[in-house]
Amino acid sequence: MEQSRSAVVHQYSFLIDLPRQTATRGLKDENMNPYIAQSLSIAISSLALFSGSIAHADEAPFLKSLAGSWNGKGTVKVRVNAPTINVTCRFKSDTTAASLSLDGKCTSLAIFSRVITADLKATGNRYSGSYVGAGTGTAGLGGQRSGDTINLGITWAKEVNGDRKAQMTIEKVGASGMRLTTVDTDPKTGKAVVTSRIDLRRS
């Protein structure tokens, strides 16, 4: 991919140098200016489109690896100071070359039942979207991927645990595993608390 990028840059590099070469030689042909401007415009547009396609393609294999049906278990805390609940979860993950949609449900007998969804759009390795799962409405998501993990900041629709901020990670684990984790801050101690951790396997 880097070779392709270099080839495009090399292909159009003479257009960037052309005005300087023209000035150095003392050429005053004004009829050349429209050609230079048009050529530079084409070169810049081509490079932008090429760079965009590279960024788009880079995320496609990673996102595709998260597609499918998933089952697993984990733990959930309704609030940072609440008891830990053991849950069983099922998720369906739909992906495109630039998006990820998680739709699932976690339950614990008659004690706990919650629908959890996350919808993300990718621009290069940057992600943004929405999340439902804390019982306070639709939250905003934003962050980026590092290796096999998408690191996201959460902005809750309402205050949760004293503020509207938390963190989420969506991690690919091996060839057929995925881990969803949310972390919030205890307002009394200032310490980070894992409020949910769900380990899933492709079914």
LOLUM-621443 format. One record per residue (C-alpha): residue in one letter; x, y, z. Coordinates in steps of 0.05 Angstrom, whole numbers, plus 5000, padded with zeros to 4 digits. Last residue first. Layout:
<dovexs>
<dovex tivo="A" xx="X" yy="Y" zz="Z"/>
...
</dovexs>
This chain:
<dovexs>
<dovex tivo="S" xx="4581" yy="4622" zz="5353"/>
<dovex tivo="R" xx="4638" yy="4672" zz="5358"/>
<dovex tivo="R" xx="4662" yy="4678" zz="5429"/>
<dovex tivo="L" xx="4646" yy="4734" zz="5476"/>
<dovex tivo="D" xx="4677" yy="4762" zz="5540"/>
<dovex tivo="I" xx="4636" yy="4816" zz="5573"/>
<dovex tivo="R" xx="4665" yy="4865" zz="5623"/>
<dovex tivo="S" xx="4620" yy="4917" zz="5654"/>
<dovex tivo="T" xx="4626" yy="4972" zz="5706"/>
<dovex tivo="V" xx="4702" yy="4967" zz="5713"/>
<dovex tivo="V" xx="4718" yy="5021" zz="5765"/>
<dovex tivo="A" xx="4769" yy="5077" zz="5758"/>
<dovex tivo="K" xx="4785" yy="5111" zz="5823"/>
<dovex tivo="G" xx="4765" yy="5182" zz="5842"/>
<dovex tivo="T" xx="4746" yy="5158" zz="5911"/>
<dovex tivo="K" xx="4676" yy="5187" zz="5921"/>
<dovex tivo="P" xx="4659" yy="5200" zz="5848"/>
<dovex tivo="D" xx="4677" yy="5128" zz="5829"/>
<dovex tivo="T" xx="4701" yy="5135" zz="5757"/>
<dovex tivo="D" xx="4674" yy="5093" zz="5699"/>
<dovex tivo="V" xx="4701" yy="5036" zz="5657"/>
<dovex tivo="T" xx="4664" yy="4997" zz="5603"/>
<dovex tivo="T" xx="4691" yy="4933" zz="5572"/>
<dovex tivo="L" xx="4670" yy="4892" zz="5512"/>
<dovex tivo="R" xx="4715" yy="4832" zz="5495"/>
<dovex tivo="M" xx="4714" yy="4795" zz="5428"/>
<dovex tivo="G" xx="4739" yy="4725" zz="5411"/>
<dovex tivo="S" xx="4745" yy="4683" zz="5348"/>
<dovex tivo="A" xx="4815" yy="4695" zz="5319"/>
<dovex tivo="G" xx="4849" yy="4720" zz="5381"/>
<dovex tivo="V" xx="4814" yy="4772" zz="5424"/>
<dovex tivo="K" xx="4786" yy="4832" zz="5385"/>
<dovex tivo="E" xx="4774" yy="4888" zz="5434"/>
<dovex tivo="I" xx="4717" yy="4938" zz="5439"/>
<dovex tivo="T" xx="4737" yy="4987" zz="5494"/>
<dovex tivo="M" xx="4692" yy="5036" zz="5531"/>
<dovex tivo="Q" xx="4706" yy="5096" zz="5573"/>
<dovex tivo="A" xx="4664" yy="5142" zz="5617"/>
<dovex tivo="K" xx="4640" yy="5214" zz="5621"/>
<dovex tivo="R" xx="4572" yy="5244" zz="5639"/>
<dovex tivo="D" xx="4585" yy="5259" zz="5712"/>
<dovex tivo="G" xx="4567" yy="5237" zz="5783"/>
<dovex tivo="N" xx="4562" yy="5162" zz="5773"/>
<dovex tivo="V" xx="4519" yy="5170" zz="5711"/>
<dovex tivo="E" xx="4495" yy="5240" zz="5691"/>
<dovex tivo="K" xx="4449" yy="5242" zz="5632"/>
<dovex tivo="A" xx="4456" yy="5227" zz="5557"/>
<dovex tivo="W" xx="4524" yy="5195" zz="5573"/>
<dovex tivo="T" xx="4587" yy="5217" zz="5536"/>
<dovex tivo="I" xx="4629" yy="5155" zz="5526"/>
<dovex tivo="G" xx="4702" yy="5157" zz="5504"/>
<dovex tivo="L" xx="4724" yy="5101" zz="5459"/>
<dovex tivo="N" xx="4785" yy="5057" zz="5450"/>
<dovex tivo="I" xx="4777" yy="5007" zz="5392"/>
<dovex tivo="T" xx="4826" yy="4950" zz="5407"/>
<dovex tivo="D" xx="4862" yy="4902" zz="5360"/>
<dovex tivo="G" xx="4920" yy="4950" zz="5346"/>
<dovex tivo="S" xx="4900" yy="5019" zz="5368"/>
<dovex tivo="R" xx="4832" yy="5041" zz="5342"/>
<dovex tivo="Q" xx="4804" yy="5110" zz="5354"/>
<dovex tivo="G" xx="4756" yy="5150" zz="5395"/>
<dovex tivo="G" xx="4684" yy="5176" zz="5399"/>
<dovex tivo="L" xx="4619" yy="5150" zz="5427"/>
<dovex tivo="G" xx="4555" yy="5188" zz="5445"/>
<dovex tivo="A" xx="4503" yy="5161" zz="5493"/>
<dovex tivo="T" xx="4430" yy="5143" zz="5478"/>
<dovex tivo="G" xx="4385" yy="5141" zz="5538"/>
<dovex tivo="T" xx="4399" yy="5134" zz="5613"/>
<dovex tivo="G" xx="4392" yy="5058" zz="5621"/>
<dovex tivo="A" xx="4466" yy="5045" zz="5616"/>
<dovex tivo="G" xx="4464" yy="5004" zz="5552"/>
<dovex tivo="V" xx="4454" yy="5046" zz="5490"/>
<dovex tivo="Y" xx="4514" yy="5071" zz="5450"/>
<dovex tivo="S" xx="4525" yy="5120" zz="5393"/>
<dovex tivo="G" xx="4575" yy="5136" zz="5339"/>
<dovex tivo="S" xx="4646" yy="5157" zz="5325"/>
<dovex tivo="Y" xx="4710" yy="5121" zz="5305"/>
<dovex tivo="R" xx="4778" yy="5144" zz="5280"/>
<dovex tivo="N" xx="4824" yy="5091" zz="5249"/>
<dovex tivo="G" xx="4810" yy="5117" zz="5179"/>
<dovex tivo="T" xx="4741" yy="5146" zz="5184"/>
<dovex tivo="A" xx="4700" yy="5092" zz="5218"/>
<dovex tivo="K" xx="4626" yy="5095" zz="5236"/>
<dovex tivo="L" xx="4601" yy="5062" zz="5299"/>
<dovex tivo="D" xx="4534" yy="5036" zz="5325"/>
<dovex tivo="A" xx="4532" yy="5005" zz="5394"/>
<dovex tivo="T" xx="4474" yy="4967" zz="5425"/>
<dovex tivo="I" xx="4460" yy="4935" zz="5492"/>
<dovex tivo="V" xx="4391" yy="4910" zz="5514"/>
<dovex tivo="R" xx="4388" yy="4897" zz="5589"/>
<dovex tivo="S" xx="4361" yy="4843" zz="5634"/>
<dovex tivo="F" xx="4379" yy="4836" zz="5708"/>
<dovex tivo="I" xx="4353" yy="4799" zz="5769"/>
<dovex tivo="A" xx="4304" yy="4750" zz="5737"/>
<dovex tivo="L" xx="4358" yy="4703" zz="5712"/>
<dovex tivo="S" xx="4419" yy="4745" zz="5696"/>
<dovex tivo="T" xx="4412" yy="4775" zz="5626"/>
<dovex tivo="C" xx="4453" yy="4810" zz="5573"/>
<dovex tivo="K" xx="4424" yy="4830" zz="5506"/>
<dovex tivo="G" xx="4456" yy="4847" zz="5439"/>
<dovex tivo="D" xx="4462" yy="4890" zz="5378"/>
<dovex tivo="L" xx="4530" yy="4913" zz="5354"/>
<dovex tivo="S" xx="4537" yy="4954" zz="5291"/>
<dovex tivo="L" xx="4605" yy="4968" zz="5260"/>
<dovex tivo="S" xx="4620" yy="5013" zz="5202"/>
<dovex tivo="A" xx="4672" yy="5030" zz="5148"/>
<dovex tivo="A" xx="4683" yy="4967" zz="5105"/>
<dovex tivo="T" xx="4615" yy="4941" zz="5129"/>
<dovex tivo="T" xx="4598" yy="4906" zz="5193"/>
<dovex tivo="D" xx="4540" yy="4872" zz="5228"/>
<dovex tivo="S" xx="4551" yy="4843" zz="5298"/>
<dovex tivo="K" xx="4498" yy="4801" zz="5333"/>
<dovex tivo="F" xx="4505" yy="4793" zz="5407"/>
<dovex tivo="R" xx="4484" yy="4744" zz="5461"/>
<dovex tivo="C" xx="4501" yy="4753" zz="5535"/>
<dovex tivo="T" xx="4500" yy="4715" zz="5601"/>
<dovex tivo="V" xx="4508" yy="4758" zz="5663"/>
<dovex tivo="N" xx="4541" yy="4756" zz="5731"/>
<dovex tivo="I" xx="4521" yy="4817" zz="5772"/>
<dovex tivo="T" xx="4570" yy="4858" zz="5813"/>
<dovex tivo="P" xx="4539" yy="4896" zz="5871"/>
<dovex tivo="A" xx="4528" yy="4971" zz="5864"/>
<dovex tivo="N" xx="4579" yy="5025" zz="5881"/>
<dovex tivo="V" xx="4602" yy="5038" zz="5810"/>
<dovex tivo="R" xx="4530" yy="5036" zz="5784"/>
<dovex tivo="V" xx="4491" yy="4981" zz="5748"/>
<dovex tivo="K" xx="4552" yy="4936" zz="5756"/>
<dovex tivo="V" xx="4558" yy="4883" zz="5702"/>
<dovex tivo="T" xx="4598" yy="4819" zz="5696"/>
<dovex tivo="G" xx="4612" yy="4772" zz="5639"/>
<dovex tivo="K" xx="4589" yy="4714" zz="5597"/>
<dovex tivo="G" xx="4589" yy="4696" zz="5524"/>
<dovex tivo="N" xx="4556" yy="4687" zz="5457"/>
<dovex tivo="W" xx="4571" yy="4720" zz="5390"/>
<dovex tivo="S" xx="4540" yy="4721" zz="5321"/>
<dovex tivo="G" xx="4578" yy="4749" zz="5262"/>
<dovex tivo="A" xx="4624" yy="4807" zz="5243"/>
<dovex tivo="L" xx="4685" yy="4827" zz="5284"/>
<dovex tivo="S" xx="4737" yy="4803" zz="5233"/>
<dovex tivo="K" xx="4702" yy="4845" zz="5180"/>
<dovex tivo="L" xx="4718" yy="4907" zz="5220"/>
<dovex tivo="F" xx="4792" yy="4891" zz="5222"/>
<dovex tivo="P" xx="4795" yy="4873" zz="5147"/>
<dovex tivo="A" xx="4758" yy="4938" zz="5128"/>
<dovex tivo="E" xx="4797" yy="4987" zz="5171"/>
<dovex tivo="D" xx="4856" yy="4995" zz="5124"/>
<dovex tivo="A" xx="4812" yy="5000" zz="5062"/>
<dovex tivo="H" xx="4780" yy="5065" zz="5084"/>
<dovex tivo="A" xx="4846" yy="5097" zz="5102"/>
<dovex tivo="I" xx="4875" yy="5076" zz="5034"/>
<dovex tivo="S" xx="4813" yy="5100" zz="4997"/>
<dovex tivo="G" xx="4819" yy="5168" zz="5030"/>
<dovex tivo="S" xx="4893" yy="5174" zz="5011"/>
<dovex tivo="F" xx="4876" yy="5159" zz="4938"/>
<dovex tivo="L" xx="4818" yy="5209" zz="4938"/>
<dovex tivo="A" xx="4862" yy="5263" zz="4968"/>
<dovex tivo="L" xx="4920" yy="5247" zz="4920"/>
<dovex tivo="S" xx="4874" yy="5250" zz="4860"/>
<dovex tivo="S" xx="4843" yy="5316" zz="4882"/>
<dovex tivo="I" xx="4912" yy="5347" zz="4893"/>
<dovex tivo="A" xx="4937" yy="5324" zz="4825"/>
<dovex tivo="I" xx="4875" yy="5348" zz="4788"/>
<dovex tivo="S" xx="4879" yy="5416" zz="4821"/>
<dovex tivo="L" xx="4953" yy="5421" zz="4806"/>
<dovex tivo="S" xx="4940" yy="5405" zz="4733"/>
<dovex tivo="Q" xx="4886" yy="5457" zz="4728"/>
<dovex tivo="A" xx="4929" yy="5511" zz="4760"/>
<dovex tivo="I" xx="4989" yy="5494" zz="4718"/>
<dovex tivo="Y" xx="4949" yy="5493" zz="4653"/>
<dovex tivo="P" xx="4916" yy="5559" zz="4671"/>
<dovex tivo="N" xx="4985" yy="5589" zz="4685"/>
<dovex tivo="M" xx="5017" yy="5568" zz="4619"/>
<dovex tivo="N" xx="4983" yy="5622" zz="4579"/>
<dovex tivo="E" xx="5019" yy="5673" zz="4622"/>
<dovex tivo="D" xx="5085" yy="5657" zz="4589"/>
<dovex tivo="K" xx="5135" yy="5694" zz="4632"/>
<dovex tivo="L" xx="5191" yy="5644" zz="4635"/>
<dovex tivo="G" xx="5249" yy="5667" zz="4678"/>
<dovex tivo="R" xx="5281" yy="5599" zz="4683"/>
<dovex tivo="T" xx="5275" yy="5600" zz="4758"/>
<dovex tivo="A" xx="5202" yy="5621" zz="4756"/>
<dovex tivo="T" xx="5183" yy="5563" zz="4710"/>
<dovex tivo="Q" xx="5222" yy="5513" zz="4753"/>
<dovex tivo="R" xx="5185" yy="5538" zz="4814"/>
<dovex tivo="P" xx="5118" yy="5533" zz="4779"/>
<dovex tivo="L" xx="5134" yy="5462" zz="4755"/>
<dovex tivo="D" xx="5157" yy="5433" zz="4821"/>
<dovex tivo="I" xx="5087" yy="5415" zz="4845"/>
<dovex tivo="L" xx="5068" yy="5388" zz="4777"/>
<dovex tivo="F" xx="5132" yy="5346" zz="4774"/>
<dovex tivo="S" xx="5110" yy="5312" zz="4838"/>
<dovex tivo="Y" xx="5048" yy="5283" zz="4806"/>
<dovex tivo="Q" xx="5072" yy="5213" zz="4788"/>
<dovex tivo="H" xx="5119" yy="5211" zz="4848"/>
<dovex tivo="V" xx="5061" yy="5222" zz="4896"/>
<dovex tivo="V" xx="5020" yy="5169" zz="4861"/>
<dovex tivo="A" xx="5078" yy="5119" zz="4862"/>
<dovex tivo="S" xx="5092" yy="5134" zz="4935"/>
<dovex tivo="R" xx="5020" yy="5118" zz="4954"/>
<dovex tivo="S" xx="5022" yy="5053" zz="4915"/>
<dovex tivo="Q" xx="5088" yy="5034" zz="4948"/>
<dovex tivo="E" xx="5057" yy="5048" zz="5016"/>
<dovex tivo="M" xx="5000" yy="5000" zz="5000"/>
</dovexs>
